[in-house]
Amino acid sequence: MVAKVCKVMFDDNLVGALQYIEDRPAAAFEYSPEWIRDGFSLAPIHLPLRPGVFTFPNLSYETYKGLPAIFSDSLPDDFGNAIIDSWQARKGLDATEFKPIDRLLYTGKRGMGALEYQPTIQLGKEKSFEVDLAELVWLSQKVLTHREEFTASLEDDDSMTALLQIGTSAGGARPKAVIAINKDRTKVLSGQVDAPEGFEHYLIKFDGIREKDRSKQTFGDPVGYGVMEFVYYLMAKDCGIDMQPCELFEENGRRHFMTKRFDRVENQKYHCATLCAIDHADYKKPGHYSYEQLLGVMRKIKLTYSEQEQIFRRMVFNVIARNQDDHTKNFSFLVNDDFQWQLAPAYDVAFSYDPASDWVNLHQMSINAKRDGFNMEDLLTVARLITNLTPAKTKEIIEQTKESVGNWQQLARQHNVPKWLIDKAAAAHRLDLK
């Protein structure tokens, strides 16, 4: 029986230890005595700060991989795992033998948020290096097209190593990378380590990459989705939704969507947790979780009225602008400098609707027990759960959102969104919600 132990670290302090024993259904975690004395709960609802062993064998293995949920947040997601599996295959290794705890140790210091894992498994460079985006976009497409059959040539070796370092940290299905970019946008470095002076930490989503199997969720998007997401960012900001600065990065005729990371301020790391992790709200079970439950979690962790209002604004925007990829990994929380929880800025705000898709044909989270066919009363029902959100303010938010989303076609044309995508989104918007 093989046992592996992983140390969980935060800012060079030992948080605790995670033990994985092969053939057992779930790993076990225990906080260190020093962290119990001086630290904070990594996930207050299911991982309170107290002595004892935590294990969660009843969580879905498909989603949480046998780990306590907060640590599954650190694992590579769909695109990151595709890269790792391709790397394993080209080395003649069996990817199934690279267990979740190995993938956590591979993440090491490079994951989103502030948690780090030791002893680190190194598969490549751990220093900052200059990034050739065109090369990484090309290689990402090869990885997704060929998957396990992909074998990079020796000439591709450095690029594959680079992709391993910066393309496996961020979650989500769409191909993306963590980068550090200078203020005049003339130089792009890898973002898996501290950024040098004059550089900022960003996340960049590669535009125009497709999965060979088109039925795969939203894996890989056609050219034009980067600029579409940028226009959605502009509309969301106009609706009063809190988001990090976003922009487009042009490369060889493609426009990649880029957003400033909220878990990094200069080189300081901030602990964050998705709703999926903090409340064991399985994102792979569409319709099993609601916006009402999200508000309940926010009250449990003592978030403010203004933060609850932010969620209402996001919900209204998602409904009217048809962002139906509103699952529980697309809402996150941060621990601030005073070690208090707060709502993280919105992200992955984009047009996401396809009646033929098993994933985005309906909203992922329900509203008043519905995932489609909403009316005004459904939104008002949720609004009434938020103390101090008056009927007048509720109406103002809804009307403001309708007005902003109503500008979609004009804004999209100004930014040269492909016409087919302009028309597709416009036809789907719920501007006539009554």
C-alpha angles and dihedrals in degrees: 000000000000118000126189128187124204123193114220113214136189120188091338092309122119108244095178145287133282118205124198120191117187115244092023116112097231142019120244127229132196129182117234116247090242092054092048088053099044109013140070136247112276090210112007100199100053104010105045119181102262141110119274141070121292121204130160111197093162096063115105109270091207090062106028101027094221093299130118102270098249091061094048085064087069095054121103111262130217099305094037092051090049089058094047093047091050090050091050091049094051089051090053093249129136108246091205088066090059095088127203091261089052089052089050091051089046088055087055109150095347103079129112113269124019106294117111130191130217144236088035120218106220119206096167148336120358095186131084114268137176114267126226099205095187090056092048093049090051092047093047089056091051091050093051095043097049104023111174092007091059115114115174119214122242088260088060094050098098092046092049090051090050091050090051090054101047106018101057103055103070120072129233138072100269117089110258143150140209111240142170115223132187122239097255090048095235099120133043122196131182112274102207093099137035114310118236121243112290094028130102131205114251138167116225125197115208112235126221101018118137134196114234089231102060092194091071107113107263095323110155120355133220123258109286100043091102094060091041090057089048092055089048088053089054091050093046092051089050087055092057095256114151111237137157117253111282133189144160124262114205120215128163093337093313124112112212119199113238129189132183112247116249093200092064129062105181098314098328113115123219125204113240137176133194121230085246089063103034096053101022086247102164108222091199091067105075114207095015092105133049142205086242090060090049090056089049091055090050090055091048092055091043102246119171132260091250090056091051088050088053090058090051090052090050092048092051091047092048090052098046097038093041101241095160094165087087097134128150096267089061093068120067143176131213135207109227131210090278090053091248123135120247137172113269119229117272119268139174089041104161145122105284117166132122120158089205094054123097088209109044103022086100135022113276094222121046129235117206088345092305133110096184140007093058125179132190092267091061091059092044091052090060092043091058090063091065114083113230094013097126125204089248092053091045091054091046092054093049094047092045089053093049090050094049095046088045087066091060098106094047094046093043092052090049090056095041099245107176110271094235090057093046090053095043094053094042091054091052100046116112098223092142095059108147 
